[in-house]
Amino acid sequence: MDSALDRLDAARFLQIWQYFDKDDKGYIEGKKMDDLFKYMLQNLGMKTDEITEDKMRRMRDKFVSPYDSAGGNVQIQELAAMMLPEEDNFLLLFRRETPLDNSVEFMRIWRNYDTDSSGYISSNELMGFLQDLFLQHRKSITPQKLEEYTDTMMKMFDKNRDGRLDLNDMARILALNENFLLKFRTDACSVEDRKKDFEKIFAHYDVSKTGELEGPEVDGFVKDMMELVKPSISGMELDKFRTALMGHCDINRDGKIQKNELALCLGLKLS
């Protein structure tokens, strides 16, 4: 059994995990782990008649706690940490352990790696992102491994299989939290309530605390605004809406959106 598991790498682990976690919840019920282990061993070349109850018991004892096997949930990061070598589970753990809570930072990353401003992240651009990620965590990686990880991430997150990542694909890699604007009511409410909501919203996107939105701050606001009416948007669609918003709201044409300018666009008077 151990020799079979020696052949387990990140790409195969992800393929097997996703077969059972089709909704991408990040966990699997403990009672389903036997099925996952059997499927895994078969994928790693073990014959069905070789997968005995004794081997299943040893797998449970090694990789699943008594609580999990009794009906709790097994998290992807828990299982990856136990079953994969450190260099392979690093990429798996990244997307689950470092969620982004602001679309501004997400768009800053997006703009940095969409180097040709195509509105998509190509395989080469994703490779640059992963390479910087390893440098940031002071981990070395060979060119061969980097190419392998890039291919793995593409296969995992490129949902429409067009060889590139769109905004939604990258948001899944970076585990971007729920759209901030969903917290606010859009139906009729008092002017005072709308002003309070506006202050909270502007403060959320004004990451630099300058009293104006610029660069990725505008991008983050545009992204969340668009997704209220269209859950899946492309980078090109975002750029078009951003241009339209700036044309309408950037009254003094300084390339930024001041708080009072955005308020006027939304039909609010702050004073």
Kinemage of the C-alpha trace (Angstrom):
@kinemage 1
@onewidth
@group {chain A} dominant
@subgroup {mainchain}
@vectorlist {calphas} color= white
{ca met a 1} P 0.000 0.000 0.000
{ca asp a 2} L 2.810 2.422 0.881
{ca ser a 3} L 4.446 1.873 -2.520
{ca ala a 4} L 1.161 2.804 -4.206
{ca leu a 5} L 0.872 5.988 -2.139
{ca asp a 6} L 4.436 6.900 -3.109
{ca arg a 7} L 3.046 7.569 -6.582
{ca leu a 8} L 0.543 10.112 -5.265
{ca asp a 9} L 1.306 13.684 -6.352
{ca ala a 10} L -0.626 16.961 -6.218
{ca ala a 11} L -2.214 16.542 -9.648
{ca arg a 12} L -3.557 13.076 -8.919
{ca phe a 13} L -4.637 13.984 -5.389
{ca leu a 14} L -6.666 16.933 -6.728
{ca gln a 15} L -8.267 14.803 -9.426
{ca ile a 16} L -9.324 12.189 -6.862
{ca trp a 17} L -10.478 14.769 -4.310
{ca gln a 18} L -12.609 16.630 -6.848
{ca tyr a 19} L -14.321 13.390 -7.882
{ca phe a 20} L -15.807 13.281 -4.360
{ca asp a 21} L -15.975 17.020 -3.607
{ca lys a 22} L -17.904 17.998 -6.738
{ca asp a 23} L -19.302 21.172 -5.135
{ca asp a 24} L -15.811 22.361 -4.107
{ca lys a 25} L -16.809 22.658 -0.440
{ca gly a 26} L -13.268 21.879 0.688
{ca tyr a 27} L -14.311 18.914 2.837
{ca ile a 28} L -15.694 15.386 2.558
{ca glu a 29} L -17.866 13.578 5.087
{ca gly a 30} L -15.866 11.112 7.165
{ca lys a 31} L -18.192 8.250 6.252
{ca lys a 32} L -17.194 8.659 2.584
{ca met a 33} L -13.465 8.320 3.204
{ca asp a 34} L -13.394 4.555 2.597
{ca asp a 35} L -14.809 5.155 -0.877
{ca leu a 36} L -12.188 7.861 -1.503
{ca phe a 37} L -9.342 5.607 -0.324
{ca lys a 38} L -10.517 2.704 -2.508
{ca tyr a 39} L -10.831 4.995 -5.527
{ca met a 40} L -7.392 6.455 -4.789
{ca leu a 41} L -5.656 3.072 -4.513
{ca gln a 42} L -7.294 1.894 -7.736
{ca asn a 43} L -6.095 5.071 -9.491
{ca leu a 44} L -2.593 4.408 -8.188
{ca gly a 45} L -2.542 0.966 -9.816
{ca met a 46} L -3.726 -1.370 -7.053
{ca lys a 47} L -6.059 -4.177 -8.145
{ca thr a 48} L -9.526 -4.363 -6.617
{ca asp a 49} L -8.905 -7.739 -4.967
{ca glu a 50} L -5.752 -6.331 -3.335
{ca ile a 51} L -7.738 -3.613 -1.515
{ca thr a 52} L -8.666 -5.586 1.590
{ca glu a 53} L -10.576 -4.469 4.675
{ca asp a 54} L -7.293 -4.617 6.612
{ca lys a 55} L -5.731 -2.099 4.205
{ca met a 56} L -8.785 0.138 4.511
{ca arg a 57} L -8.521 -0.004 8.313
{ca arg a 58} L -4.851 0.969 8.185
{ca met a 59} L -5.666 3.869 5.852
{ca arg a 60} L -8.378 5.083 8.256
{ca asp a 61} L -6.057 4.760 11.261
{ca lys a 62} L -3.279 6.660 9.491
{ca phe a 63} L -5.190 9.447 7.768
{ca val a 64} L -8.581 9.883 9.488
{ca ser a 65} L -9.298 10.657 13.140
{ca pro a 66} L -11.935 8.622 15.044
{ca tyr a 67} L -14.189 11.703 15.098
{ca asp a 68} L -13.995 12.134 11.323
{ca ser a 69} L -14.657 8.472 10.585
{ca ala a 70} L -17.665 8.589 12.927
{ca gly a 71} L -19.396 11.191 10.775
{ca gly a 72} L -17.404 14.422 10.951
{ca asn a 73} L -15.860 16.175 7.952
{ca val a 74} L -12.352 15.660 6.575
{ca gln a 75} L -10.856 18.921 5.271
{ca ile a 76} L -8.800 19.006 2.078
{ca gln a 77} L -5.854 20.667 3.835
{ca glu a 78} L -5.827 18.057 6.599
{ca leu a 79} L -5.689 15.129 4.200
{ca ala a 80} L -3.233 16.836 1.826
{ca ala a 81} L -0.860 17.630 4.701
{ca met a 82} L -0.793 13.961 5.734
{ca met a 83} L -0.713 12.278 2.324
{ca leu a 84} L 1.437 14.548 0.144
{ca pro a 85} L 5.108 15.518 0.421
{ca glu a 86} L 5.591 19.099 1.650
{ca glu a 87} L 6.477 20.569 -1.736
{ca asp a 88} L 3.324 19.113 -3.289
{ca asn a 89} L 0.776 20.108 -0.650
{ca phe a 90} L 2.057 23.685 -0.474
{ca leu a 91} L -0.057 24.794 -3.443
{ca leu a 92} L -3.115 22.960 -2.157
{ca leu a 93} L -2.907 24.648 1.219
{ca phe a 94} L -2.356 28.110 -0.218
{ca arg a 95} L -5.841 28.635 -1.621
{ca arg a 96} L -7.570 27.413 1.538
{ca glu a 97} L -5.383 29.133 4.139
{ca thr a 98} L -4.984 32.592 2.654
{ca pro a 99} L -8.446 33.785 1.602
{ca leu a 100} L -8.769 37.380 0.421
{ca asp a 101} L -11.421 39.489 2.118
{ca asn a 102} L -11.281 42.428 -0.293
{ca ser a 103} L -11.673 42.546 -4.070
{ca val a 104} L -9.191 45.428 -4.150
{ca glu a 105} L -6.274 43.160 -3.270
{ca phe a 106} L -7.611 40.530 -5.672
{ca met a 107} L -7.619 43.067 -8.524
{ca arg a 108} L -4.140 44.270 -7.565
{ca ile a 109} L -2.910 40.692 -8.025
{ca trp a 110} L -4.939 40.287 -11.229
{ca arg a 111} L -3.502 43.432 -12.832
{ca asn a 112} L 0.021 42.454 -11.808
{ca tyr a 113} L -0.114 39.060 -13.546
{ca asp a 114} L -2.382 39.847 -16.512
{ca thr a 115} L 0.772 41.286 -18.042
{ca asp a 116} L -0.613 41.692 -21.563
{ca ser a 117} L -3.895 43.239 -20.311
{ca ser a 118} L -5.839 40.592 -22.232
{ca gly a 119} L -8.450 40.170 -19.499
{ca tyr a 120} L -7.243 36.610 -18.879
{ca ile a 121} L -4.361 34.853 -17.117
{ca ser a 122} L -2.445 32.660 -19.552
{ca ser a 123} L -0.430 29.592 -18.601
{ca asn a 124} L 2.806 31.597 -18.704
{ca glu a 125} L 1.291 34.355 -16.553
{ca leu a 126} L 0.078 31.774 -14.034
{ca met a 127} L 3.597 30.325 -13.957
{ca gly a 128} L 4.925 33.774 -13.063
{ca phe a 129} L 2.370 34.041 -10.273
{ca leu a 130} L 3.338 30.641 -8.819
{ca gln a 131} L 7.043 31.375 -9.089
{ca asp a 132} L 6.600 34.613 -7.133
{ca leu a 133} L 4.497 32.714 -4.610
{ca phe a 134} L 7.335 30.296 -3.915
{ca leu a 135} L 9.831 33.158 -3.614
{ca gln a 136} L 7.515 34.938 -1.181
{ca his a 137} L 7.451 31.838 1.018
{ca arg a 138} L 11.219 31.324 0.639
{ca lys a 139} L 10.776 27.970 -1.063
{ca ser a 140} L 12.894 26.807 -3.973
{ca ile a 141} L 11.395 25.061 -6.977
{ca thr a 142} L 12.870 23.530 -10.102
{ca pro a 143} L 11.697 24.667 -13.548
{ca gln a 144} L 10.278 21.175 -14.125
{ca lys a 145} L 8.236 21.281 -10.897
{ca leu a 146} L 7.049 24.818 -11.648
{ca glu a 147} L 5.779 23.695 -15.038
{ca glu a 148} L 4.104 20.664 -13.439
{ca tyr a 149} L 2.363 22.806 -10.802
{ca thr a 150} L 1.224 25.321 -13.410
{ca asp a 151} L -0.295 22.516 -15.463
{ca thr a 152} L -1.977 21.104 -12.334
{ca met a 153} L -3.496 24.469 -11.371
{ca met a 154} L -4.722 25.028 -14.925
{ca lys a 155} L -6.412 21.630 -15.006
{ca met a 156} L -8.004 22.263 -11.629
{ca phe a 157} L -9.309 25.807 -12.102
{ca asp a 158} L -9.746 26.329 -15.860
{ca lys a 159} L -13.423 25.364 -15.802
{ca asn a 160} L -14.195 25.915 -19.487
{ca arg a 161} L -10.920 24.286 -20.598
{ca asp a 162} L -9.818 27.130 -22.870
{ca gly a 163} L -6.232 27.152 -21.566
{ca arg a 164} L -6.559 30.409 -19.637
{ca leu a 165} L -8.039 31.662 -16.389
{ca asp a 166} L -10.768 34.294 -16.176
{ca leu a 167} L -11.671 36.438 -13.177
{ca asn a 168} L -13.837 33.745 -11.596
{ca asp a 169} L -11.173 31.059 -12.033
{ca met a 170} L -8.532 33.220 -10.345
{ca ala a 171} L -10.949 34.161 -7.567
{ca arg a 172} L -11.302 30.450 -6.768
{ca ile a 173} L -7.519 29.982 -6.626
{ca leu a 174} L -7.169 32.920 -4.232
{ca ala a 175} L -10.237 31.881 -2.213
{ca leu a 176} L -11.763 35.355 -2.526
{ca asn a 177} L -14.424 35.866 0.127
{ca glu a 178} L -18.055 36.706 -0.605
{ca asn a 179} L -18.839 39.916 -2.482
{ca phe a 180} L -18.805 42.719 0.119
{ca leu a 181} L -21.753 44.507 -1.503
{ca leu a 182} L -24.067 41.568 -0.814
{ca lys a 183} L -24.197 42.717 2.808
{ca phe a 184} L -26.236 45.761 1.897
{ca arg a 185} L -29.927 46.098 1.102
{ca thr a 186} L -30.848 47.328 -2.344
{ca asp a 187} L -34.539 47.928 -1.688
{ca ala a 188} L -36.005 51.201 -0.491
{ca cys a 189} L -34.718 52.547 2.816
{ca ser a 190} L -34.239 55.919 4.448
{ca val a 191} L -31.741 58.461 3.154
{ca glu a 192} L -29.841 58.205 6.440
{ca asp a 193} L -29.535 54.434 6.087
{ca arg a 194} L -28.277 54.844 2.527
{ca lys a 195} L -25.672 57.361 3.691
{ca lys a 196} L -24.458 55.008 6.423
{ca asp a 197} L -24.209 52.163 3.944
{ca phe a 198} L -22.345 54.383 1.502
{ca glu a 199} L -19.769 55.347 4.161
{ca lys a 200} L -19.130 51.663 4.974
{ca ile a 201} L -18.860 50.753 1.307
{ca phe a 202} L -16.487 53.587 0.429
{ca ala a 203} L -14.271 52.839 3.433
{ca his a 204} L -14.050 49.176 2.392
{ca tyr a 205} L -12.733 49.978 -1.093
{ca asp a 206} L -10.644 53.002 -0.031
{ca val a 207} L -7.864 50.685 1.163
{ca ser a 208} L -5.262 53.474 0.995
{ca lys a 209} L -7.502 55.699 3.195
{ca thr a 210} L -6.991 58.733 0.943
{ca gly a 211} L -10.662 59.627 0.531
{ca glu a 212} L -10.555 58.658 -3.145
{ca leu a 213} L -10.554 55.450 -5.166
{ca glu a 214} L -7.866 54.774 -7.745
{ca gly a 215} L -6.288 51.854 -9.577
{ca pro a 216} L -7.175 48.492 -8.007
{ca glu a 217} L -9.593 50.234 -5.621
{ca val a 218} L -11.771 51.245 -8.570
{ca asp a 219} L -11.300 47.790 -10.095
{ca gly a 220} L -12.431 46.060 -6.894
{ca phe a 221} L -15.518 48.231 -6.608
{ca val a 222} L -16.387 47.706 -10.295
{ca lys a 223} L -15.932 43.939 -10.015
{ca asp a 224} L -18.267 43.650 -7.028
{ca met a 225} L -20.829 46.009 -8.577
{ca met a 226} L -20.965 44.020 -11.805
{ca glu a 227} L -21.254 40.683 -10.020
{ca leu a 228} L -24.434 41.840 -8.287
{ca val a 229} L -26.211 41.548 -11.632
{ca lys a 230} L -23.941 39.106 -13.501
{ca pro a 231} L -22.222 36.446 -11.373
{ca ser a 232} L -19.627 35.559 -14.022
{ca ile a 233} L -17.763 38.417 -15.687
{ca ser a 234} L -14.667 38.513 -17.874
{ca gly a 235} L -11.712 40.836 -17.514
{ca met a 236} L -12.688 42.558 -20.753
{ca glu a 237} L -16.221 43.200 -19.483
{ca leu a 238} L -14.798 44.649 -16.292
{ca asp a 239} L -12.535 46.994 -18.259
{ca lys a 240} L -15.468 48.251 -20.355
{ca phe a 241} L -17.607 48.946 -17.292
{ca arg a 242} L -14.671 50.582 -15.527
{ca thr a 243} L -14.166 52.959 -18.466
{ca ala a 244} L -17.869 53.832 -18.433
{ca leu a 245} L -17.875 54.397 -14.661
{ca met a 246} L -14.798 56.638 -14.789
{ca gly a 247} L -16.327 58.634 -17.651
{ca his a 248} L -19.465 59.209 -15.603
{ca cys a 249} L -18.058 59.660 -12.087
{ca asp a 250} L -14.570 61.150 -12.508
{ca ile a 251} L -15.898 64.679 -12.767
{ca asn a 252} L -12.550 66.489 -12.405
{ca arg a 253} L -10.813 64.008 -14.760
{ca asp a 254} L -7.888 63.225 -12.402
{ca gly a 255} L -8.126 59.458 -12.960
{ca lys a 256} L -9.564 58.917 -9.484
{ca ile a 257} L -13.020 58.840 -7.922
{ca gln a 258} L -13.397 61.103 -4.898
{ca lys a 259} L -15.959 60.239 -2.255
{ca asn a 260} L -18.216 63.126 -3.226
{ca glu a 261} L -17.964 62.168 -6.915
{ca leu a 262} L -19.103 58.610 -6.217
{ca ala a 263} L -21.889 59.875 -3.975
{ca leu a 264} L -23.165 62.127 -6.775
{ca cys a 265} L -23.057 59.161 -9.198
{ca leu a 266} L -25.197 57.166 -6.781
{ca gly a 267} L -27.630 60.040 -6.272
{ca leu a 268} L -26.545 60.877 -2.724
{ca lys a 269} L -25.817 64.219 -1.100
{ca leu a 270} L -23.347 63.750 1.746
{ca ser a 271} L -23.746 67.191 3.315
